[in-house]
């Protein structure tokens, strides 16, 4: 076998296809656990790489290229796919073989990509995926005729059931041996005439196969009569979201309590076993407190992503985006913004990363700029602490919890604020024309739990790596600032007041006094920049050091209830609705926009909104309470 990639030890096979064609399911079947996720060099698009063995025991490197509807490079994902196939992406070698994965139930859409891929001159195999669904929908596809029409081998597969994988491995062996890639391949230029020709060619191929005018009733069509109904559709969507968020709040609680117990046990063990020293303080108050603040809330992230992946694999999420397109279009957004904004309820970082699926750069940037206003799970500890301390725990309106209504109000406040900001952007900085939503609605599928598990594991790794490291490093910095310098002899009051952190808190309290924040809250805002939930631990540390005791974790709620006014509490709640208290989010925006311009704009406008809203809330509450 002659290969162009002389610097590579292994043949490279690339999976290419439209979104929702089963490409990732096939990648998971072929590679199993022998895969890794990273970013392409120099860009923010995610890459998946794995390894598998063919039937001849040849080891193959497999790339799962980002899903693309075409080769016109209208999104960052599509641009990366095009650059990899051209061999123009730094650090990436051109594939030796392309496995073009298509949805057998939607050949009209997917075959245009196949025709475009042929022009690269790279050996190809077509994986006719979801063949079982096509058969159930009454579509009989002659693979021999399709292979003759396209001039490439065709293999029938059903990735979720591993059907046809053996035939695919044999065909990969054959093509790599018989059709070596040449050093100089064609670099196709995509024009309007090319696209029109491909559409006509697809019609001719489908006519040859006898499936062009198929009128077979599809299960998806029956379901969509209700799911996309103008009245029933939004009600079904609301019910789905209600179930998702109830599961996040209720289902995560036992897991969070268990993780919290583990973190506390480790901290107690080290505190009791280690001598009183800077090392013990660093490990207990810095490292464990920082890492624990992330891990305790990881169950919420996992549960939310579990439901998002279930809805995505089933084919429902594109339909939700379709239904919300008109509503979101009224404020200048696209229906495609729905999925990234939904992801932002777990964490703004993956939500911002998910905007890569938005084709229009204007819509993508607007979605990035408002994603932090979605109430992420990191806000929950702050909300829960303050609500428990200041909102009475009694029921209203037929048993509905008042505390729960306040929490719901905070979520609604974030959503309404995001829509308002998007509307203002539409009238000012983003006054371009509105783009219609062109979206493929894939057939419904039963989610495959193996794929769900792999997807969850990848997201856990990304979350812990990208967020946990930032939190850990900044908590260590906070510990240092809270520990030095030591108070002078004869000093009155807690030692933290004389530390660098105490001095910073006293200085910041002058800035935040008009919105009701004391110096303890001002200090807690500093580590809260790493992640919002860290502010709760920081408040516990600050009040513990102020009181000269290490045992205030269970007494923090009554302690702040005694120390703060209701106006201060309400002001802090509103602050966390708007304030960009998350450096990892700003870092994600910098990565996705390739510069500091938009992160700085975000920083200014969110802090501005937070300060103004907290100022109004603080003084209105003071006037209302007579305080």
NORCOR-V448556 format. One record per backbone hydrogen bond with DSSP energy under -0.5 kcal/mol. NH is the residue of the N-H (numbers start at 0). CO is the residue of the C=O. Records with the same first field share a line. If there is no record, write none. Layout:
# NORCOR-V448556
NH: CO  CO
This chain:
# NORCOR-V448556
5: 3
7: 4
10: 58
12: 10  60
13: 96
14: 62
15: 13  98
17: 100
20: 17
25: 21
26: 22
27: 23
28: 24
29: 25
30: 26
31: 27
33: 30
34: 32
35: 48
37: 46
39: 44
42: 39
46: 37
47: 63
48: 35
49: 61
50: 33
51: 59
53: 57
56: 53
59: 51
60: 10
61: 49  59
62: 12
63: 47
64: 14  62
67: 16
76: 355
78: 74
79: 75
80: 76
81: 77
82: 78
83: 79
84: 80
85: 81
86: 82  83
87: 82
88: 82
89: 87
91: 88
95: 11
96: 11
97: 122
98: 13
99: 97  124
100: 15  98
101: 99  126
103: 101  128
105: 102
106: 103
108: 105
109: 105
110: 106
112: 109
113: 109
114: 110
115: 111
116: 112
117: 113
118: 114  115
119: 116
120: 117
124: 97
125: 152
126: 99  124
127: 125  154
128: 101  126
130: 156
133: 129
134: 130
135: 131
136: 132
137: 134
138: 133
139: 137
140: 138
141: 139
142: 140
145: 141
146: 142
147: 143
148: 144
149: 145
150: 146
151: 146
152: 123
154: 125
156: 127
157: 162
160: 157
161: 158
162: 157
164: 161
167: 163
168: 164
169: 165
170: 166
171: 167
172: 168
173: 169
174: 170
175: 171
176: 172
177: 173
178: 174
184: 182
187: 185
189: 187
190: 188
194: 190
195: 191
196: 192
197: 193
198: 194
199: 195
200: 196
201: 197
202: 198
203: 199
204: 200
205: 201
206: 202
207: 203
208: 204
209: 205  206
210: 205
211: 205
213: 210
221: 217
222: 218
223: 219
224: 220  221
225: 222
226: 222
227: 223
228: 225
232: 228
233: 228
234: 230
235: 231
236: 232
237: 233
238: 234
239: 235
240: 236
241: 237
242: 238
243: 239
244: 240
245: 241
246: 242
247: 243
248: 244
249: 245
250: 246
251: 246  247
252: 249
253: 249
254: 250
255: 251
256: 252
257: 253
258: 254
259: 255
260: 256
261: 257
262: 258
263: 259
264: 260
265: 261
266: 262
267: 263
268: 264
269: 265
270: 266
271: 267
272: 268
273: 269
276: 274
280: 276
281: 277
282: 278
283: 279
284: 280
285: 280  281
286: 281
287: 282
288: 283
289: 285
290: 286
291: 287
292: 288
293: 289  290
294: 290
295: 291
296: 293
297: 294
299: 296
300: 296
301: 297
302: 298
303: 299
304: 300
305: 301
306: 302
307: 303
308: 304
309: 305
310: 306
311: 307
312: 308
313: 309
314: 310  311
315: 310
316: 310
318: 315
319: 315
320: 316
321: 317
322: 318
323: 319
324: 320  321
327: 323
328: 324
329: 325  326
330: 327
331: 328
332: 327
336: 333
337: 334
339: 335
340: 336
341: 337
342: 338
343: 339
344: 341
345: 342
346: 342
350: 346
351: 347
352: 348
353: 349
354: 351
355: 352
356: 353
357: 354
358: 356
363: 359
364: 360
365: 361
366: 362
367: 363
368: 364
369: 365
370: 366
371: 367
372: 369
373: 370
375: 373
376: 345
378: 375
379: 376
380: 376
382: 378
383: 379
384: 380
385: 381
386: 382
387: 383
388: 384
389: 385
390: 386
391: 389
393: 391
395: 399
399: 395
401: 393
404: 400
405: 401
406: 402
407: 403
408: 404
409: 405
410: 406
411: 407
412: 408
413: 409
414: 410
415: 411
416: 412
417: 413
418: 414
419: 415
420: 416
421: 417
422: 418
423: 419
424: 420
425: 421
426: 422
427: 423
429: 424
430: 427
437: 435
438: 436
441: 439
444: 313
446: 444
448: 446
451: 447
452: 448
453: 449
454: 450
455: 451
456: 452
457: 453
458: 454
459: 455
460: 456
461: 457
462: 458
463: 459
464: 460
465: 461
466: 462
467: 462  463
468: 463  464
470: 466
471: 467
472: 468
473: 469
474: 470
475: 471
476: 472
477: 473
478: 474
479: 475
480: 476
481: 477
482: 478  479
483: 479
490: 487
496: 493
497: 494
498: 494  495
499: 480  483
500: 480
501: 495
502: 498
503: 499
504: 500
505: 501
506: 502
507: 503
508: 504
509: 505  506
510: 506  507
511: 507
512: 508
514: 511
515: 512
516: 511
521: 517
522: 518
523: 519
524: 520
525: 521  522
526: 522
527: 523
528: 525
529: 526
530: 526
533: 530
534: 531
535: 532
536: 532
537: 533
538: 534
539: 535
540: 536
541: 537
542: 538
543: 539
544: 540
545: 541
546: 542
547: 543
548: 543
551: 549
555: 551
558: 554
559: 555
560: 556
561: 557
562: 558
563: 559
568: 564
569: 565
570: 566
571: 567
572: 568
573: 569
574: 570
575: 571
576: 572  573
577: 573  574
578: 574
580: 578
581: 579
582: 528
583: 529
584: 581
585: 581
586: 582
587: 583
588: 584
589: 585
590: 586
591: 587
592: 588
593: 589
594: 589
599: 595
600: 596
601: 597
602: 598
603: 599
604: 600
605: 601
606: 602
607: 603
608: 604
609: 605
610: 606
611: 607
612: 608
613: 609
614: 610
615: 611
616: 612
617: 613
618: 614
619: 615
620: 616
621: 617
622: 618
623: 619
624: 620
625: 621
626: 621
